[in-house]
Each structure stands twice: as structure tokens, then as C-alpha cells.
Amino acid sequence: MSPKTDLDLSIGLELTFVPKCAGKWQEFLSLEDAEFHAALLIKALGRTFKHAKAFLRVKADPFRVVGMNQPHNAWCIEVNTKPFGSTSFITSDALSNTRCSLSVLFYCAAKLNLHPFISKKQRDGTIKEWPTGGGHIHVGLDFLAAQSVSTLALYHIERRMCLDYANYPFIRWLFAQWFDDTNSALPYTLCEISRLASKPINHNTVSDAHEATLSCHSIRQRFFDNGKSVLPTYEFRFFDMPRNVDELKLQVRFLVKWFTYCYDQMADDVRYSLTPAYFKRLSKDSKFARIECETFFHKIGLDFADYTELCWERAYLPRMLHGKAV
């Protein structure tokens, strides 16, 4: 089947910024300090580009929570965008209001010592990185009406994306920080993979994999009441915070291509196929892993070479060398 033109999806963003501080913690340690800097960023956006303030919403947001096994409470600055069309964002020039507003956001944040990530070159030449707040991407469900897609078809799209995420651990490893072992989790531990691999590959196993992906909240149905405000979106939570608008464009393009591929192939013919051997090889054999990544990107209509620096060199290889396969 020849791929359809990319869906023009309605996209909303959650972008996070942290302060560069002296000492161990690169974050706001008081809510009052975070709210003060959020207000400064709002003022700076209004002065720099009149459309930015209408397009962006800025607030202080929890970064660490003691109840979630963190050492202390902390906050970051979260910026939410109004929904925008993916096609115009991916293909438009820098003069569009969307692209310009986001460029102004990164510029104004840097002027206020707010950064999408913090890193430091150490004496031995290695780079130390601190956690980012992440950059979550929402996909609106309004494409259902535009494409005359039924709710049953949406279920098949969701199932295919969930099973892709379960079958190919590298999707998360390419887009999350290499040392992030808690956020945007994989659906299965190696023990659970072994348990599922011992079962026949049947409808129940597929349903298990589908449900496990939703339960780990890497792909979150925001249209159900699951502890957060209800929104007519899917929230994709496995993306690290992009360093600039060009990197954000690559993330959105990946999501659009993947979503479009699952829309084209929405018949429920995909199966859960992850095995312990495949999982371990992806985490140990860089040549094999690179080929698998390139093959997946080609399948959804992307050139993996465009993502080498963002995904392979920054995220996958450091995880393979210094992190964990989780």
C-alpha cells in the first residue's frame, strides 16, 4: 500500500525550562521563585513579539515530587502552546506566527537564565547532563471528523501505535534522555518480556501489550479521567525537551509520520513480538540497533540520517554505553 499524504494533525506542546544554578540542583527549589520567573517570562514574551503572548501560556510546574521517590520538591517553568496545524509548522518558514513565537520563547527564556537543558563539560572531557522537564506533545482528536474516521478506526490506530512502542524499545531510547529510567517508561521489564514470550502470540497477548503501553503513560489517553485534566488529545510523553525549534520540528515530524503510518495500516494485523533476545541485542549491539532504527524510520517515511545527532548520538549511544536498557 502506498503511504497517504501526512495527516494534518492538531498539535499542542508542553515545553519545560529550568534555571542554571550553582551547585547540584538545576531547578527551582521554591514555588514562589518559579512563579516569579514565570511572570518575568510572560512580560518578556509580550515585549518581544505581540503574537507570542497570545499563543503561549506560561506557569510554574512541579519538577520533582517527594511522593514520587524524588529527593525533594522542585519546580520548573512549563510553557503550553495553543493548538496548531502540524503541516504548517513542519513546512512553514521562520516568518509564521507559530514558528516565530516558539523562536522568541527560546530566546526570551535564555535571556532570563531559563534553559531547555543544562550540561557541563568536566575536567576529564566528559559531558555531565542534568534532567530536563521533558517536552510532551499532544495530538488532537479533531482529525477524526476531518478524515471521517470512526471511533473503531481510532482504536486500531491506537493499538498499532501501542504495539509499535511495545515491540520496538528503541522508540523511547531514541527520544528520551539517556539516563532517564523513570519517565516515559517502557511497557515491560525484561522479566515481563520473558513471561509474555512464553505465551502463545494470540489476541490476549496483543491486548496485554496494548494495555501495558497505556498503563506506563508514555502514550496517554487524555480524553479519559486518569488523574489529570480531561482533554480531547493523546499525549506523547517520551520526548525529551528539544534544545531549539529545529529539534522540535524533527520531533513533531516523527510523530506525524508515525501516526500517519498507523492510520494507513489501521487494520488490526500487528502482533506483539518482542523477545528477550531482541531486547538484549538492541541494548548491546550498536550496529544491529542502528539498522533496526533505520529500517523503522524508513518504514514510516523518514530518513534516519536527519535524526542521527538528536536521537542516536545524544540519546541511544550514551544509554548503551553508560545507562540502562529499561
Contacts in CASP RR format, 6 or more apart in sequence:
PFRMAT RR
TARGET T0000
AUTHOR 0000-0000-0000
METHOD contacts of the structure
MODEL  1
MSPKTDLDLSIGLELTFVPKCAGKWQEFLSLEDAEFHAALLIKALGRTFK
HAKAFLRVKADPFRVVGMNQPHNAWCIEVNTKPFGSTSFITSDALSNTRC
SLSVLFYCAAKLNLHPFISKKQRDGTIKEWPTGGGHIHVGLDFLAAQSVS
TLALYHIERRMCLDYANYPFIRWLFAQWFDDTNSALPYTLCEISRLASKP
INHNTVSDAHEATLSCHSIRQRFFDNGKSVLPTYEFRFFDMPRNVDELKL
QVRFLVKWFTYCYDQMADDVRYSLTPAYFKRLSKDSKFARIECETFFHKI
GLDFADYTELCWERAYLPRMLHGKAV
1 264 0 8 1.000
1 265 0 8 1.000
3 260 0 8 1.000
3 261 0 8 1.000
3 264 0 8 1.000
3 301 0 8 1.000
4 260 0 8 1.000
4 263 0 8 1.000
4 264 0 8 1.000
5 260 0 8 1.000
6 86 0 8 1.000
6 87 0 8 1.000
6 256 0 8 1.000
6 257 0 8 1.000
6 260 0 8 1.000
7 86 0 8 1.000
7 143 0 8 1.000
7 147 0 8 1.000
7 256 0 8 1.000
7 259 0 8 1.000
7 260 0 8 1.000
7 263 0 8 1.000
8 85 0 8 1.000
8 86 0 8 1.000
8 87 0 8 1.000
8 143 0 8 1.000
8 146 0 8 1.000
9 85 0 8 1.000
9 86 0 8 1.000
9 139 0 8 1.000
9 140 0 8 1.000
9 143 0 8 1.000
9 255 0 8 1.000
9 256 0 8 1.000
9 259 0 8 1.000
10 83 0 8 1.000
10 84 0 8 1.000
10 85 0 8 1.000
10 86 0 8 1.000
10 139 0 8 1.000
10 140 0 8 1.000
10 142 0 8 1.000
10 143 0 8 1.000
11 81 0 8 1.000
11 83 0 8 1.000
11 84 0 8 1.000
11 85 0 8 1.000
11 86 0 8 1.000
11 89 0 8 1.000
11 137 0 8 1.000
11 138 0 8 1.000
11 139 0 8 1.000
11 140 0 8 1.000
11 252 0 8 1.000
12 80 0 8 1.000
12 81 0 8 1.000
12 82 0 8 1.000
12 83 0 8 1.000
12 84 0 8 1.000
12 137 0 8 1.000
12 138 0 8 1.000
12 139 0 8 1.000
12 140 0 8 1.000
12 233 0 8 1.000
13 79 0 8 1.000
13 80 0 8 1.000
13 81 0 8 1.000
13 135 0 8 1.000
13 136 0 8 1.000
13 137 0 8 1.000
13 138 0 8 1.000
13 248 0 8 1.000
14 78 0 8 1.000
14 79 0 8 1.000
14 80 0 8 1.000
14 134 0 8 1.000
14 135 0 8 1.000
14 136 0 8 1.000
14 137 0 8 1.000
14 138 0 8 1.000
15 78 0 8 1.000
15 79 0 8 1.000
15 80 0 8 1.000
15 81 0 8 1.000
15 105 0 8 1.000
15 116 0 8 1.000
15 135 0 8 1.000
15 241 0 8 1.000
15 242 0 8 1.000
15 248 0 8 1.000
16 61 0 8 1.000
16 63 0 8 1.000
16 76 0 8 1.000
16 77 0 8 1.000
16 78 0 8 1.000
16 79 0 8 1.000
16 116 0 8 1.000
16 132 0 8 1.000
16 133 0 8 1.000
16 134 0 8 1.000
16 135 0 8 1.000
16 241 0 8 1.000
17 41 0 8 1.000
17 76 0 8 1.000
17 77 0 8 1.000
17 79 0 8 1.000
17 109 0 8 1.000
17 114 0 8 1.000
17 115 0 8 1.000
17 116 0 8 1.000
17 241 0 8 1.000
18 26 0 8 1.000
18 27 0 8 1.000
18 28 0 8 1.000
18 63 0 8 1.000
18 76 0 8 1.000
18 77 0 8 1.000
18 114 0 8 1.000
18 115 0 8 1.000
18 117 0 8 1.000
18 118 0 8 1.000
18 130 0 8 1.000
18 132 0 8 1.000
18 133 0 8 1.000
19 26 0 8 1.000
19 27 0 8 1.000
19 28 0 8 1.000
19 37 0 8 1.000
19 113 0 8 1.000
19 114 0 8 1.000
19 115 0 8 1.000
20 26 0 8 1.000
20 113 0 8 1.000
20 115 0 8 1.000
20 118 0 8 1.000
21 27 0 8 1.000
25 74 0 8 1.000
26 118 0 8 1.000
26 130 0 8 1.000
26 131 0 8 1.000
27 63 0 8 1.000
27 64 0 8 1.000
27 74 0 8 1.000
27 75 0 8 1.000
27 76 0 8 1.000
28 34 0 8 1.000
28 37 0 8 1.000
28 60 0 8 1.000
28 63 0 8 1.000
28 74 0 8 1.000
28 75 0 8 1.000
28 76 0 8 1.000
28 77 0 8 1.000
29 72 0 8 1.000
29 73 0 8 1.000
29 74 0 8 1.000
29 75 0 8 1.000
30 75 0 8 1.000
31 60 0 8 1.000
31 75 0 8 1.000
33 75 0 8 1.000
34 60 0 8 1.000
34 61 0 8 1.000
34 75 0 8 1.000
34 76 0 8 1.000
34 77 0 8 1.000
35 60 0 8 1.000
37 60 0 8 1.000
37 77 0 8 1.000
37 112 0 8 1.000
37 114 0 8 1.000
38 58 0 8 1.000
38 59 0 8 1.000
38 60 0 8 1.000
38 77 0 8 1.000
40 112 0 8 1.000
41 58 0 8 1.000
41 77 0 8 1.000
41 79 0 8 1.000
41 108 0 8 1.000
41 109 0 8 1.000
41 112 0 8 1.000
41 114 0 8 1.000
42 53 0 8 1.000
42 58 0 8 1.000
44 108 0 8 1.000
44 111 0 8 1.000
44 112 0 8 1.000
45 52 0 8 1.000
45 53 0 8 1.000
45 56 0 8 1.000
45 58 0 8 1.000
45 104 0 8 1.000
45 105 0 8 1.000
45 108 0 8 1.000
46 52 0 8 1.000
46 53 0 8 1.000
48 104 0 8 1.000
48 107 0 8 1.000
48 108 0 8 1.000
49 100 0 8 1.000
49 101 0 8 1.000
49 104 0 8 1.000
51 97 0 8 1.000
51 100 0 8 1.000
51 101 0 8 1.000
52 100 0 8 1.000
52 101 0 8 1.000
52 104 0 8 1.000
52 105 0 8 1.000
52 108 0 8 1.000
54 82 0 8 1.000
55 81 0 8 1.000
55 82 0 8 1.000
55 97 0 8 1.000
55 98 0 8 1.000
55 101 0 8 1.000
56 79 0 8 1.000
56 80 0 8 1.000
56 81 0 8 1.000
56 82 0 8 1.000
56 101 0 8 1.000
56 105 0 8 1.000
57 79 0 8 1.000
57 80 0 8 1.000
57 81 0 8 1.000
57 82 0 8 1.000
58 77 0 8 1.000
58 78 0 8 1.000
58 79 0 8 1.000
59 77 0 8 1.000
59 78 0 8 1.000
59 80 0 8 1.000
60 75 0 8 1.000
60 76 0 8 1.000
60 77 0 8 1.000
60 78 0 8 1.000
61 75 0 8 1.000
61 76 0 8 1.000
61 77 0 8 1.000
61 78 0 8 1.000
62 73 0 8 1.000
62 74 0 8 1.000
62 75 0 8 1.000
63 74 0 8 1.000
63 75 0 8 1.000
63 76 0 8 1.000
63 133 0 8 1.000
64 70 0 8 1.000
64 71 0 8 1.000
64 72 0 8 1.000
64 73 0 8 1.000
64 74 0 8 1.000
65 73 0 8 1.000
66 72 0 8 1.000
66 73 0 8 1.000
69 182 0 8 1.000
76 133 0 8 1.000
77 109 0 8 1.000
77 114 0 8 1.000
79 105 0 8 1.000
81 98 0 8 1.000
81 101 0 8 1.000
81 102 0 8 1.000
83 138 0 8 1.000
83 140 0 8 1.000
84 98 0 8 1.000
85 98 0 8 1.000
86 252 0 8 1.000
86 256 0 8 1.000
88 96 0 8 1.000
88 98 0 8 1.000
89 96 0 8 1.000
89 98 0 8 1.000
89 99 0 8 1.000
89 249 0 8 1.000
89 252 0 8 1.000
90 249 0 8 1.000
90 252 0 8 1.000
90 253 0 8 1.000
90 256 0 8 1.000
92 98 0 8 1.000
92 99 0 8 1.000
93 99 0 8 1.000
94 100 0 8 1.000
94 103 0 8 1.000
99 245 0 8 1.000
102 245 0 8 1.000
102 248 0 8 1.000
103 245 0 8 1.000
106 116 0 8 1.000
106 244 0 8 1.000
106 245 0 8 1.000
109 115 0 8 1.000
109 116 0 8 1.000
116 132 0 8 1.000
116 241 0 8 1.000
116 242 0 8 1.000
116 243 0 8 1.000
116 244 0 8 1.000
117 129 0 8 1.000
117 130 0 8 1.000
117 132 0 8 1.000
117 240 0 8 1.000
117 241 0 8 1.000
117 243 0 8 1.000
118 129 0 8 1.000
118 130 0 8 1.000
118 132 0 8 1.000
119 127 0 8 1.000
119 128 0 8 1.000
119 129 0 8 1.000
119 130 0 8 1.000
120 127 0 8 1.000
120 128 0 8 1.000
121 127 0 8 1.000
121 128 0 8 1.000
122 128 0 8 1.000
129 177 0 8 1.000
129 178 0 8 1.000
129 179 0 8 1.000
131 177 0 8 1.000
131 179 0 8 1.000
131 180 0 8 1.000
132 177 0 8 1.000
132 240 0 8 1.000
132 241 0 8 1.000
133 241 0 8 1.000
134 183 0 8 1.000
134 239 0 8 1.000
134 240 0 8 1.000
134 241 0 8 1.000
135 239 0 8 1.000
135 240 0 8 1.000
135 241 0 8 1.000
135 242 0 8 1.000
136 235 0 8 1.000
136 236 0 8 1.000
136 237 0 8 1.000
136 239 0 8 1.000
137 235 0 8 1.000
137 236 0 8 1.000
137 239 0 8 1.000
137 251 0 8 1.000
137 252 0 8 1.000
137 255 0 8 1.000
138 222 0 8 1.000
138 231 0 8 1.000
138 233 0 8 1.000
138 234 0 8 1.000
138 235 0 8 1.000
138 236 0 8 1.000
139 233 0 8 1.000
139 234 0 8 1.000
139 236 0 8 1.000
139 255 0 8 1.000
139 259 0 8 1.000
140 232 0 8 1.000
140 233 0 8 1.000
140 234 0 8 1.000
141 154 0 8 1.000
141 223 0 8 1.000
141 232 0 8 1.000
141 233 0 8 1.000
141 234 0 8 1.000
142 232 0 8 1.000
143 149 0 8 1.000
144 150 0 8 1.000
144 151 0 8 1.000
144 154 0 8 1.000
147 263 0 8 1.000
149 157 0 8 1.000
149 263 0 8 1.000
153 266 0 8 1.000
156 266 0 8 1.000
156 267 0 8 1.000
156 268 0 8 1.000
157 259 0 8 1.000
157 262 0 8 1.000
157 263 0 8 1.000
157 266 0 8 1.000
158 210 0 8 1.000
158 219 0 8 1.000
158 221 0 8 1.000
158 234 0 8 1.000
159 206 0 8 1.000
159 210 0 8 1.000
159 268 0 8 1.000
159 270 0 8 1.000
160 262 0 8 1.000
160 265 0 8 1.000
160 266 0 8 1.000
160 268 0 8 1.000
160 270 0 8 1.000
161 219 0 8 1.000
161 258 0 8 1.000
161 259 0 8 1.000
161 262 0 8 1.000
162 187 0 8 1.000
162 209 0 8 1.000
162 210 0 8 1.000
162 213 0 8 1.000
162 214 0 8 1.000
162 219 0 8 1.000
163 206 0 8 1.000
163 209 0 8 1.000
163 210 0 8 1.000
163 213 0 8 1.000
163 270 0 8 1.000
163 271 0 8 1.000
163 272 0 8 1.000
164 171 0 8 1.000
164 258 0 8 1.000
164 262 0 8 1.000
164 270 0 8 1.000
165 171 0 8 1.000
165 172 0 8 1.000
165 187 0 8 1.000
165 213 0 8 1.000
165 218 0 8 1.000
165 219 0 8 1.000
166 187 0 8 1.000
166 188 0 8 1.000
166 209 0 8 1.000
166 210 0 8 1.000
166 212 0 8 1.000
166 213 0 8 1.000
166 272 0 8 1.000
166 274 0 8 1.000
167 209 0 8 1.000
167 270 0 8 1.000
167 272 0 8 1.000
167 273 0 8 1.000
167 274 0 8 1.000
168 274 0 8 1.000
168 292 0 8 1.000
168 296 0 8 1.000
169 186 0 8 1.000
169 274 0 8 1.000
169 279 0 8 1.000
169 282 0 8 1.000
169 283 0 8 1.000
169 325 0 8 1.000
170 282 0 8 1.000
170 289 0 8 1.000
170 292 0 8 1.000
170 293 0 8 1.000
170 296 0 8 1.000
170 316 0 8 1.000
171 238 0 8 1.000
171 296 0 8 1.000
172 184 0 8 1.000
172 185 0 8 1.000
172 186 0 8 1.000
172 218 0 8 1.000
172 238 0 8 1.000
173 282 0 8 1.000
173 315 0 8 1.000
173 316 0 8 1.000
173 319 0 8 1.000
173 325 0 8 1.000
174 293 0 8 1.000
174 307 0 8 1.000
174 311 0 8 1.000
174 312 0 8 1.000
174 315 0 8 1.000
174 316 0 8 1.000
175 184 0 8 1.000
175 238 0 8 1.000
175 239 0 8 1.000
175 240 0 8 1.000
175 251 0 8 1.000
175 254 0 8 1.000
175 311 0 8 1.000
175 315 0 8 1.000
176 183 0 8 1.000
176 184 0 8 1.000
176 238 0 8 1.000
176 239 0 8 1.000
176 240 0 8 1.000
176 315 0 8 1.000
177 240 0 8 1.000
177 315 0 8 1.000
178 314 0 8 1.000
178 315 0 8 1.000
178 316 0 8 1.000
178 317 0 8 1.000
178 318 0 8 1.000
178 319 0 8 1.000
178 322 0 8 1.000
178 323 0 8 1.000
179 318 0 8 1.000
179 319 0 8 1.000
179 322 0 8 1.000
179 323 0 8 1.000
180 240 0 8 1.000
181 323 0 8 1.000
181 324 0 8 1.000
181 326 0 8 1.000
183 237 0 8 1.000
183 238 0 8 1.000
184 216 0 8 1.000
184 217 0 8 1.000
184 218 0 8 1.000
184 237 0 8 1.000
184 238 0 8 1.000
184 239 0 8 1.000
185 216 0 8 1.000
185 217 0 8 1.000
185 218 0 8 1.000
185 326 0 8 1.000
186 216 0 8 1.000
186 218 0 8 1.000
186 326 0 8 1.000
187 209 0 8 1.000
187 212 0 8 1.000
187 213 0 8 1.000
187 215 0 8 1.000
187 216 0 8 1.000
187 218 0 8 1.000
188 196 0 8 1.000
188 209 0 8 1.000
188 212 0 8 1.000
188 274 0 8 1.000
189 326 0 8 1.000
190 276 0 8 1.000
190 279 0 8 1.000
190 280 0 8 1.000
190 325 0 8 1.000
192 212 0 8 1.000
193 274 0 8 1.000
193 275 0 8 1.000
193 276 0 8 1.000
193 279 0 8 1.000
194 276 0 8 1.000
196 205 0 8 1.000
196 208 0 8 1.000
196 209 0 8 1.000
196 272 0 8 1.000
196 274 0 8 1.000
197 274 0 8 1.000
197 275 0 8 1.000
197 276 0 8 1.000
199 205 0 8 1.000
201 271 0 8 1.000
201 272 0 8 1.000
201 273 0 8 1.000
205 271 0 8 1.000
205 272 0 8 1.000
206 270 0 8 1.000
206 271 0 8 1.000
206 272 0 8 1.000
208 272 0 8 1.000
209 272 0 8 1.000
209 274 0 8 1.000
213 219 0 8 1.000
214 220 0 8 1.000
214 221 0 8 1.000
217 237 0 8 1.000
218 236 0 8 1.000
218 237 0 8 1.000
218 238 0 8 1.000
219 234 0 8 1.000
219 235 0 8 1.000
219 236 0 8 1.000
219 237 0 8 1.000
220 226 0 8 1.000
220 234 0 8 1.000
220 235 0 8 1.000
220 236 0 8 1.000
220 237 0 8 1.000
221 234 0 8 1.000
222 228 0 8 1.000
222 229 0 8 1.000
222 230 0 8 1.000
222 231 0 8 1.000
222 232 0 8 1.000
222 233 0 8 1.000
222 234 0 8 1.000
222 235 0 8 1.000
223 230 0 8 1.000
223 231 0 8 1.000
223 232 0 8 1.000
223 233 0 8 1.000
224 230 0 8 1.000
236 255 0 8 1.000
239 251 0 8 1.000
240 315 0 8 1.000
242 248 0 8 1.000
242 250 0 8 1.000
242 251 0 8 1.000
247 310 0 8 1.000
250 306 0 8 1.000
250 307 0 8 1.000
250 310 0 8 1.000
253 302 0 8 1.000
254 300 0 8 1.000
254 302 0 8 1.000
254 307 0 8 1.000
257 300 0 8 1.000
257 301 0 8 1.000
257 302 0 8 1.000
258 300 0 8 1.000
260 300 0 8 1.000
261 299 0 8 1.000
261 300 0 8 1.000
261 301 0 8 1.000
279 325 0 8 1.000
280 325 0 8 1.000
281 288 0 8 1.000
281 289 0 8 1.000
282 288 0 8 1.000
282 289 0 8 1.000
282 292 0 8 1.000
282 325 0 8 1.000
283 289 0 8 1.000
283 319 0 8 1.000
283 320 0 8 1.000
283 325 0 8 1.000
284 320 0 8 1.000
286 317 0 8 1.000
286 320 0 8 1.000
289 316 0 8 1.000
289 320 0 8 1.000
290 312 0 8 1.000
293 304 0 8 1.000
293 311 0 8 1.000
293 312 0 8 1.000
293 316 0 8 1.000
294 304 0 8 1.000
297 303 0 8 1.000
297 304 0 8 1.000
297 307 0 8 1.000
298 304 0 8 1.000
304 312 0 8 1.000
319 325 0 8 1.000
END
